[in-house]
């Protein structure tokens, strides 16, 4: 699990491992979504970046249903919450 700490001036530094794996650049903007007691950070993409990401996803092979994706995420976060 990757962690980060909120500083006294409410800033969070994203760990290098995460920045590199997500190919983040200085100035990258995020949409912040409150989800219960958590916060989801979603990189904000330009129209061109979004089109490229969709094209890359389509070229990657067969897709899976949204229900399966949500089921996997729910299972993952349940395990994180219970420590199992």
Secondary structure, DSSP 8 states (H G I E B T S, - for coil): -----B-TTS-B---HHHHHHTT--TT--EEEEEETTEEEEEE---HHHHHHHHHHHHHT-----HHHHHHHHHHHHHHHHHT-
